[in-house]
């Protein structure tokens, strides 16, 4: 059994990211590469998020050596979506919810996910769903995430990949969601498995999150 700490979203996933507000160059280039303002024939271009295309993954860490443990959420529900003349406008204000029960860490023993649900999410408040809102202001991306009855913001880096696809990455510091008791609970339940060569058991408070968003351009 290995440790995982959220989330999200979403969302969400990813190596460690120590993020400021944005990757301005990538976001700016992405807008121009996609013809975000207008199409060449003078007609207005419209962007929208493709339903059921968003993916959320995460990486949590254990031991003082900071060994990574990754996972995903199989279900991401887009509860509010927009369309706009730019990719940024289409993504801004997007709201989502993630059922905690859709957690998946691909553990062959089948013991990790149940322990995460019981000893991590199970000691939090209102843990049936993780919800959030994606915010885009120019080239500044961030995510408001609600977990454990608390809402806090995750600064994101945005990178344009291909075929109108964006990858958003950031770091979720769990103390911002008053979730350190949940971290301690999980570490106690997994004490032996989170002990490194130095004999110290540790579960880290930070979780790297990653979201992949696909946009439809008309």
QUIZI-V568438 format. One record per residue. PHI is phi in degrees with one decimal (999 if undefined). BURIAL is 1 if it has 16 or more other ideal C-beta (glycine too) atoms within 10 Angstrom, else 0. Layout:
<<PHI | BURIAL> <PHI | BURIAL>>
This chain:
<<999 | 1> <-122.8 | 1> <-86.3 | 1> <-137.0 | 1> <-120.6 | 1> <-33.3 | 1> <-65.5 | 1> <-130.8 | 1> <-76.7 | 1> <0.9 | 1> <25.3 | 1> <146.2 | 1> <999 | 1> <999 | 1> <-63.1 | 0> <-73.0 | 0> <-125.1 | 1> <-107.2 | 0> <-98.9 | 1> <-87.0 | 0> <-76.3 | 0> <-159.9 | 1> <-99.5 | 1> <-65.1 | 0> <-63.4 | 0> <-63.5 | 1> <-63.7 | 1> <-64.1 | 1> <-63.6 | 0> <-62.1 | 1> <-60.1 | 1> <-74.4 | 0> <-62.6 | 0> <-92.6 | 1> <59.0 | 0> <-68.5 | 1> <-83.7 | 0> <-153.1 | 0> <-78.7 | 0> <-67.5 | 0> <-86.8 | 0> <93.3 | 0> <-78.9 | 0> <-71.4 | 0> <-89.2 | 1> <-124.4 | 0> <-114.7 | 1> <-151.9 | 1> <-77.0 | 1> <-73.1 | 0> <-58.5 | 0> <64.5 | 0> <-100.0 | 0> <-72.4 | 1> <-122.5 | 1> <-127.2 | 1> <-134.8 | 1> <-154.3 | 1> <-133.6 | 1> <-111.6 | 1> <-136.9 | 1> <-134.9 | 1> <66.4 | 1> <-66.7 | 1> <-78.2 | 0> <59.6 | 0> <-72.9 | 0> <-80.7 | 0> <-136.2 | 1> <-107.4 | 1> <-168.7 | 1> <-139.4 | 1> <-116.1 | 1> <-73.5 | 0> <-120.8 | 0> <-127.4 | 1> <-96.2 | 0> <-84.2 | 1> <-94.2 | 0> <-151.3 | 0> <-134.8 | 1> <-129.8 | 0> <-129.4 | 0> <-166.0 | 1> <-73.0 | 0> <-127.5 | 1> <-61.4 | 1> <-61.8 | 1> <-64.6 | 1> <-68.3 | 1> <-80.9 | 1> <-61.3 | 1> <84.6 | 0> <-63.7 | 1> <-112.2 | 0> <-144.8 | 1> <-139.9 | 1> <-125.3 | 1> <-65.7 | 0> <-59.3 | 1> <-65.4 | 0> <-87.0 | 0> <-55.4 | 1> <-146.6 | 0> <-116.5 | 1> <57.0 | 0> <-84.6 | 1> <-65.4 | 0> <-80.7 | 0> <72.4 | 0> <-105.3 | 0> <-68.5 | 1> <-61.0 | 1> <-58.7 | 0> <-68.5 | 1> <-62.3 | 1> <-66.0 | 0> <-82.5 | 0> <-94.8 | 1> <-107.3 | 1> <-66.3 | 1> <-66.7 | 0> <-98.1 | 1> <-92.5 | 1> <-91.0 | 0> <47.4 | 0> <-100.4 | 1> <-64.2 | 0> <-130.5 | 0> <-104.9 | 1> <-126.3 | 1> <-172.9 | 1> <-135.9 | 1> <-86.2 | 1> <-116.8 | 1> <-130.7 | 1> <-128.7 | 0> <67.7 | 0> <-106.1 | 1> <-101.1 | 1> <-114.5 | 1> <-155.7 | 1> <-134.3 | 1> <-86.9 | 0> <-120.5 | 1> <-108.6 | 1> <-151.2 | 1> <57.8 | 1> <75.2 | 0> <-121.4 | 0> <-119.7 | 0> <-143.1 | 1> <-107.2 | 0> <-115.9 | 1> <-63.3 | 1> <-125.0 | 1> <-103.8 | 1> <-115.4 | 1> <-133.2 | 1> <-81.3 | 1> <-103.3 | 0> <-172.3 | 0> <51.6 | 0> <61.1 | 1> <-108.2 | 0> <-112.5 | 1> <-118.3 | 1> <-113.4 | 1> <-131.5 | 1> <-166.9 | 1> <-123.1 | 1> <-101.8 | 1> <-92.2 | 0> <-66.5 | 1> <-63.4 | 0> <-70.9 | 0> <-111.9 | 1> <53.2 | 0> <-109.3 | 1> <-69.1 | 0> <-64.0 | 0> <-67.5 | 1> <-63.0 | 1> <-64.3 | 0> <-61.6 | 1> <-67.3 | 1> <-64.2 | 1> <-65.9 | 0> <-68.5 | 1> <-117.9 | 1> <-53.2 | 0> <-66.0 | 0> <-73.0 | 1> <-102.5 | 1> <-98.4 | 1> <-92.5 | 0> <-64.3 | 0> <-83.5 | 0> <81.5 | 0> <-101.2 | 0> <-93.8 | 1> <-146.4 | 1> <-120.7 | 1> <-78.2 | 1> <-83.5 | 1> <-104.4 | 1> <-132.9 | 1> <-81.7 | 1> <-121.1 | 1> <-144.7 | 1> <-126.1 | 1> <-111.1 | 1> <-123.8 | 1> <-107.3 | 1> <-110.8 | 1> <-96.6 | 0> <-111.1 | 0> <-119.4 | 0>>
